[in-house]
């Protein structure tokens, strides 16, 4: 199976996660009522854990044959990651500053420019409610993860299989401990903490280096079946729903990590072996490629969606307004991909090569 085919299976999760985060945001932005699915939708913050684990997993699989001890290779890796992440983010940052012109917070926005443009906002936890950090904190966390990936990948790859399994268990239980410690001592939220997200990212790296061993096992033949992968998603949805209904969530996103980390890793091990029909693979890969823009477009799509809904006489909480917002979010993400991401990445690839 080619690398693209492997990634196509994983892109399905990326799309589901992006849609789940969108629906979760609609609860606060629109006040949408999802009836019996309300608990599942409110658990959308759990998919941010999935994004970080998936990032570590994909980077490990795609760089498996590269020597990231070579400074030139490390520079090439970092350039690709930064070019894929920063241009669109910087456009959003500039739009956000322009949008604050004439408001009381405009001077504060100007003061925050160096921090925003360097992606350092998550290193200042008390800045969570300032500027647009409540939405772009993950960009800052991803930059931290990218910077340490070559070192972590090289170190973890050199370990024995037993050690890798042990480290994965340590990461899992430390994530659990971090949540308990944070709640008992009433510390600041872990949601935008770069070191907590690095923990999840590291779990993805460990899952990625263990993947070749999993693929050689007999159970691998079972994991790749579409019915098994579907069952894993059903398990995920059921577990998230019950977690919320039983009161374990309590509005604290970090509480999901101990529940979803094993399920996410299982889904990734299965999806990386999944065969996707050729007539669907291109569409899936494209939708997966615009999920980053889809997330950032949520800064604007709900506001515009409400304006359109009100024009036609629909309440903010209506499903019609939700559909307007979803269509706008998709169109904005597609425009960002075609007008910003693709041109910049094309120029960058020529430069890097």
LOFI-717824 format. One record per residue (C-alpha): residue number from 1; residue in one letter; y, z, x. Coordinates in nm, 2 decimals, always signed. Last residue first. Layout:
# residues N
    nr   rest    north       up     east
   NUM      A        Y        Z        X
...
END
This chain:
# residues 353
    nr   rest    north       up     east
   353      X    +2.13    -0.31    +1.43
   352      X    +2.37    -0.03    +1.35
   351      X    +2.67    -0.26    +1.30
   350      X    +2.48    -0.51    +1.08
   349      X    +2.34    -0.23    +0.88
   348      X    +2.69    -0.07    +0.83
   347      X    +2.84    -0.39    +0.69
   346      X    +2.56    -0.42    +0.44
   345      X    +2.58    -0.04    +0.36
   344      X    +2.95    -0.07    +0.29
   343      X    +2.91    -0.38    +0.06
   342      X    +2.61    -0.22    -0.13
   341      X    +2.76    +0.12    -0.18
   340      X    +3.12    +0.03    -0.29
   339      X    +3.15    -0.26    -0.54
   338      X    +2.79    -0.31    -0.65
   337      X    +2.67    +0.06    -0.64
   336      X    +3.00    +0.20    -0.78
   335      X    +2.99    -0.06    -1.06
   334      X    +2.63    +0.03    -1.14
   333      X    +2.71    +0.40    -1.14
   332      X    +3.01    +0.34    -1.37
   331      X    +2.80    +0.13    -1.60
   330      X    +2.53    +0.40    -1.62
   329      X    +2.78    +0.68    -1.68
   328      X    +2.95    +0.47    -1.95
   327      X    +2.62    +0.41    -2.13
   326      X    +2.53    +0.78    -2.11
   325      X    +2.88    +0.89    -2.23
   324      X    +2.86    +0.65    -2.53
   323      X    +2.51    +0.77    -2.61
   322      X    +2.63    +1.14    -2.61
   321      X    +2.92    +1.05    -2.83
   320      X    +2.68    +0.89    -3.08
   319      X    +2.45    +1.20    -3.05
   318      X    +2.73    +1.41    -3.19
   317      X    +2.87    +1.72    -3.02
   316      X    +3.20    +1.56    -2.94
   315      X    +3.25    +1.47    -3.31
   314      X    +3.25    +1.11    -3.41
   313      X    +3.55    +0.94    -3.57
   312      X    +3.54    +0.61    -3.40
   311      X    +3.83    +0.69    -3.17
   310      X    +3.69    +1.04    -3.13
   309      X    +3.37    +0.90    -2.99
   308      X    +3.56    +0.67    -2.75
   307      X    +3.77    +0.96    -2.62
   306      X    +3.46    +1.18    -2.59
   305      X    +3.28    +0.92    -2.39
   304      X    +3.58    +0.89    -2.15
   303      X    +3.57    +1.27    -2.08
   302      X    +3.19    +1.27    -2.05
   301      X    +3.19    +0.97    -1.82
   300      X    +3.45    +1.10    -1.57
   299      X    +3.30    +1.36    -1.34
   298      X    +2.95    +1.24    -1.46
   297      X    +3.01    +0.93    -1.25
   296      X    +2.91    +1.14    -0.94
   295      X    +2.55    +1.18    -1.07
   294      X    +2.51    +0.82    -1.17
   293      X    +2.65    +0.71    -0.83
   292      X    +2.36    +0.90    -0.66
   291      X    +2.12    +0.77    -0.92
   290      X    +2.21    +0.41    -0.84
   289      X    +1.92    +0.34    -0.60
   288      X    +1.66    +0.49    -0.83
   287      X    +1.77    +0.24    -1.10
   286      X    +1.73    -0.04    -0.85
   285      X    +1.38    +0.08    -0.73
   284      X    +1.26    +0.11    -1.09
   283      X    +1.39    -0.24    -1.19
   282      X    +1.22    -0.39    -0.89
   281      X    +0.89    -0.20    -0.94
   280      X    +0.86    -0.30    -1.31
   279      X    +0.73    -0.66    -1.29
   278      X    +0.52    -0.56    -0.98
   277      X    +0.33    -0.29    -1.17
   276      X    +0.36    +0.05    -1.00
   275      X    +0.07    +0.19    -0.79
   274      X    +0.11    +0.56    -0.73
   273      X    +0.03    +0.70    -0.39
   272      X    +0.37    +0.85    -0.32
   271      X    +0.36    +0.96    -0.69
   270      X    +0.07    +1.19    -0.63
   269      X    +0.19    +1.38    -0.33
   268      X    +0.54    +1.39    -0.49
   267      X    +0.41    +1.53    -0.82
   266      X    +0.22    +1.80    -0.63
   265      X    +0.53    +1.89    -0.43
   264      X    +0.73    +1.91    -0.75
   263      X    +0.48    +2.14    -0.91
   262      X    +0.46    +2.37    -0.61
   261      X    +0.84    +2.40    -0.59
   260      X    +0.89    +2.43    -0.96
   259      X    +0.81    +2.79    -1.04
   258      X    +0.94    +2.97    -0.73
   257      X    +1.25    +2.76    -0.72
   256      X    +1.34    +2.81    -1.09
   255      X    +1.51    +3.15    -1.04
   254      X    +1.76    +2.98    -0.81
   253      X    +1.93    +2.83    -1.12
   252      X    +2.04    +3.17    -1.26
   251      X    +2.13    +3.14    -1.63
   250      X    +1.87    +3.40    -1.73
   249      X    +1.58    +3.18    -1.63
   248      X    +1.30    +3.43    -1.67
   247      X    +1.38    +3.48    -2.04
   246      X    +1.05    +3.38    -2.19
   245      X    +1.21    +3.08    -2.36
   244      X    +1.36    +2.96    -2.03
   243      X    +1.04    +2.98    -1.83
   242      X    +0.84    +2.85    -2.12
   241      X    +1.05    +2.53    -2.13
   240      X    +1.03    +2.48    -1.76
   239      X    +0.65    +2.53    -1.75
   238      X    +0.60    +2.28    -2.04
   237      X    +0.82    +2.02    -1.88
   236      X    +0.64    +2.06    -1.54
   235      X    +0.29    +2.06    -1.69
   234      X    +0.38    +1.74    -1.89
   233      X    +0.50    +1.59    -1.56
   232      X    +0.17    +1.68    -1.39
   231      X    -0.03    +1.54    -1.68
   230      X    +0.16    +1.21    -1.65
   229      X    +0.07    +1.20    -1.28
   228      X    -0.30    +1.26    -1.37
   227      X    -0.29    +0.99    -1.63
   226      X    -0.13    +0.75    -1.38
   225      X    -0.42    +0.81    -1.14
   224      X    -0.30    +0.88    -0.78
   223      X    -0.40    +1.24    -0.78
   222      X    -0.77    +1.16    -0.85
   221      X    -0.82    +0.94    -0.54
   220      X    -0.64    +1.20    -0.33
   219      X    -0.89    +1.46    -0.43
   218      X    -1.13    +1.30    -0.18
   217      X    -0.90    +1.40    +0.11
   216      X    -0.74    +1.14    +0.34
   215      X    -0.42    +1.12    +0.14
   214      X    -0.38    +1.49    +0.16
   213      X    -0.40    +1.48    +0.54
   212      X    -0.14    +1.20    +0.55
   211      X    +0.08    +1.41    +0.31
   210      X    +0.10    +1.72    +0.53
   209      X    +0.40    +1.59    +0.73
   208      X    +0.57    +1.51    +0.40
   207      X    +0.50    +1.84    +0.23
   206      X    +0.64    +2.02    +0.54
   205      X    +0.95    +1.80    +0.53
   204      X    +0.99    +1.87    +0.15
   203      X    +0.96    +2.24    +0.21
   202      X    +1.23    +2.21    +0.47
   201      X    +1.46    +2.06    +0.21
   200      X    +1.40    +2.36    -0.01
   199      X    +1.50    +2.59    +0.27
   198      X    +1.79    +2.37    +0.35
   197      X    +1.90    +2.43    -0.01
   196      X    +1.91    +2.80    +0.05
   195      X    +2.09    +2.75    +0.38
   194      X    +2.35    +2.52    +0.21
   193      X    +2.43    +2.78    -0.06
   192      X    +2.55    +2.59    -0.37
   191      X    +2.31    +2.74    -0.62
   190      X    +2.26    +3.06    -0.42
   189      X    +2.53    +3.24    -0.63
   188      X    +2.72    +3.53    -0.46
   187      X    +2.54    +3.86    -0.42
   186      X    +2.44    +4.10    -0.70
   185      X    +2.22    +4.31    -0.46
   184      X    +1.92    +4.29    -0.68
   183      X    +1.99    +3.93    -0.78
   182      X    +2.04    +3.79    -0.43
   181      X    +1.74    +3.99    -0.29
   180      X    +1.51    +3.86    -0.57
   179      X    +1.63    +3.50    -0.52
   178      X    +1.60    +3.51    -0.14
   177      X    +1.25    +3.67    -0.18
   176      X    +1.13    +3.37    -0.39
   175      X    +1.27    +3.12    -0.14
   174      X    +1.11    +3.33    +0.13
   173      X    +0.78    +3.30    -0.05
   172      X    +0.79    +2.92    -0.06
   171      X    +0.92    +2.88    +0.29
   170      X    +0.64    +3.11    +0.42
   169      X    +0.37    +2.92    +0.23
   168      X    +0.50    +2.59    +0.37
   167      X    +0.50    +2.75    +0.72
   166      X    +0.13    +2.85    +0.67
   165      X    +0.03    +2.50    +0.56
   164      X    +0.21    +2.36    +0.86
   163      X    +0.04    +2.61    +1.09
   162      X    -0.30    +2.52    +0.96
   161      X    -0.22    +2.15    +1.02
   160      X    -0.13    +2.21    +1.38
   159      X    +0.24    +2.19    +1.48
   158      X    +0.41    +1.90    +1.65
   157      X    +0.53    +1.75    +1.33
   156      X    +0.72    +2.07    +1.24
   155      X    +0.93    +2.07    +1.56
   154      X    +1.01    +1.70    +1.55
   153      X    +1.10    +1.71    +1.18
   152      X    +1.30    +2.03    +1.21
   151      X    +1.51    +1.88    +1.50
   150      X    +1.56    +1.54    +1.35
   149      X    +1.64    +1.70    +1.01
   148      X    +1.92    +1.94    +1.13
   147      X    +2.22    +1.72    +1.07
   146      X    +2.07    +1.56    +0.75
   145      X    +2.02    +1.90    +0.59
   144      X    +2.38    +2.01    +0.66
   143      X    +2.50    +1.68    +0.52
   142      X    +2.29    +1.73    +0.21
   141      X    +2.45    +2.07    +0.15
   140      X    +2.80    +1.91    +0.16
   139      X    +2.70    +1.64    -0.08
   138      X    +2.53    +1.91    -0.30
   137      X    +2.86    +2.09    -0.34
   136      X    +3.00    +1.78    -0.51
   135      X    +3.01    +1.90    -0.87
   134      X    +3.15    +2.26    -0.86
   133      X    +3.33    +2.15    -0.55
   132      X    +3.56    +1.93    -0.75
   131      X    +3.88    +2.13    -0.64
   130      X    +3.82    +2.50    -0.64
   129      X    +3.56    +2.69    -0.84
   128      X    +3.30    +2.70    -0.56
   127      X    +3.55    +2.77    -0.29
   126      X    +3.42    +3.13    -0.25
   125      X    +3.11    +2.98    -0.09
   124      X    +3.29    +2.83    +0.21
   123      X    +3.01    +2.65    +0.39
   122      X    +2.96    +2.45    +0.07
   121      X    +3.30    +2.29    +0.12
   120      X    +3.23    +2.13    +0.46
   119      X    +3.20    +1.77    +0.35
   118      X    +3.44    +1.65    +0.62
   117      X    +3.66    +1.49    +0.36
   116      X    +3.67    +1.79    +0.14
   115      X    +3.74    +2.04    +0.42
   114      X    +4.02    +1.83    +0.56
   113      X    +4.16    +1.76    +0.21
   112      X    +4.17    +2.12    +0.09
   111      X    +4.55    +2.17    +0.16
   110      X    +4.62    +1.85    -0.04
   109      X    +4.41    +1.98    -0.34
   108      X    +4.60    +2.31    -0.32
   107      X    +4.93    +2.13    -0.34
   106      X    +4.80    +1.94    -0.65
   105      X    +4.67    +2.25    -0.83
   104      X    +4.99    +2.30    -1.04
   103      X    +4.96    +1.95    -1.18
   102      X    +5.18    +1.64    -1.11
   101      X    +4.91    +1.47    -0.91
   100      X    +4.57    +1.62    -0.98
    99      X    +4.42    +1.28    -1.07
    98      X    +4.52    +1.14    -0.74
    97      X    +4.33    +1.42    -0.56
    96      X    +4.02    +1.36    -0.78
    95      X    +4.04    +0.98    -0.72
    94      X    +4.05    +1.05    -0.34
    93      X    +3.74    +1.28    -0.36
    92      X    +3.55    +1.02    -0.57
    91      X    +3.63    +0.75    -0.31
    90      X    +3.52    +0.99    -0.04
    89      X    +3.18    +1.05    -0.22
    88      X    +3.12    +0.68    -0.25
    87      X    +3.17    +0.63    +0.12
    86      X    +2.99    +0.95    +0.23
    85      X    +2.62    +0.94    +0.14
    84      X    +2.46    +0.61    +0.25
    83      X    +2.69    +0.58    +0.55
    82      X    +2.62    +0.94    +0.65
    81      X    +2.24    +0.89    +0.63
    80      X    +2.24    +0.56    +0.82
    79      X    +2.47    +0.69    +1.09
    78      X    +2.25    +1.01    +1.13
    77      X    +1.93    +0.81    +1.18
    76      X    +2.09    +0.57    +1.43
    75      X    +2.23    +0.86    +1.63
    74      X    +1.89    +1.03    +1.63
    73      X    +1.72    +0.71    +1.75
    72      X    +1.97    +0.68    +2.03
    71      X    +1.92    +1.05    +2.12
    70      X    +1.54    +1.00    +2.14
    69      X    +1.37    +1.31    +2.02
    68      X    +1.36    +1.15    +1.68
    67      X    +1.08    +0.93    +1.79
    66      X    +1.00    +0.72    +1.48
    65      X    +0.65    +0.66    +1.33
    64      X    +0.69    +0.92    +1.04
    63      X    +1.05    +0.83    +0.97
    62      X    +0.99    +0.69    +0.62
    61      X    +0.75    +0.97    +0.52
    60      X    +0.96    +1.25    +0.66
    59      X    +1.28    +1.12    +0.51
    58      X    +1.10    +1.08    +0.17
    57      X    +0.97    +1.44    +0.18
    56      X    +1.30    +1.60    +0.29
    55      X    +1.49    +1.41    +0.02
    54      X    +1.23    +1.49    -0.24
    53      X    +1.25    +1.87    -0.17
    52      X    +1.63    +1.85    -0.20
    51      X    +1.63    +1.64    -0.52
    50      X    +1.36    +1.86    -0.68
    49      X    +1.57    +2.18    -0.62
    48      X    +1.85    +1.99    -0.80
    47      X    +1.59    +1.93    -1.07
    46      X    +1.58    +2.30    -1.16
    45      X    +1.94    +2.27    -1.28
    44      X    +1.81    +2.08    -1.58
    43      X    +1.66    +2.39    -1.73
    42      X    +1.90    +2.37    -2.02
    41      X    +1.74    +2.04    -2.13
    40      X    +1.39    +2.21    -2.15
    39      X    +1.53    +2.50    -2.35
    38      X    +1.72    +2.28    -2.60
    37      X    +1.42    +2.05    -2.66
    36      X    +1.34    +2.21    -3.00
    35      X    +1.69    +2.12    -3.12
    34      X    +1.88    +1.91    -2.86
    33      X    +2.23    +2.03    -2.96
    32      X    +2.52    +1.86    -2.77
    31      X    +2.81    +2.08    -2.67
    30      X    +2.99    +1.79    -2.51
    29      X    +3.07    +1.90    -2.15
    28      X    +2.87    +2.22    -2.15
    27      X    +2.54    +2.10    -2.30
    26      X    +2.61    +1.74    -2.17
    25      X    +2.57    +1.87    -1.82
    24      X    +2.20    +1.94    -1.89
    23      X    +2.15    +1.60    -2.03
    22      X    +2.30    +1.44    -1.71
    21      X    +2.08    +1.67    -1.49
    20      X    +1.77    +1.56    -1.68
    19      X    +1.87    +1.19    -1.65
    18      X    +1.90    +1.23    -1.27
    17      X    +1.57    +1.41    -1.25
    16      X    +1.39    +1.14    -1.45
    15      X    +1.54    +0.87    -1.23
    14      X    +1.45    +1.05    -0.90
    13      X    +1.10    +1.11    -1.04
    12      X    +1.05    +0.74    -1.10
    11      X    +1.19    +0.67    -0.75
    10      X    +0.89    +0.85    -0.60
     9      X    +0.65    +0.59    -0.74
     8      X    +0.87    +0.31    -0.61
     7      X    +0.88    +0.48    -0.26
     6      X    +0.51    +0.42    -0.22
     5      X    +0.54    +0.06    -0.32
     4      X    +0.83    +0.01    -0.08
     3      X    +0.62    +0.15    +0.20
     2      X    +0.34    -0.09    +0.14
     1      X    +0.00    +0.00    +0.00
END
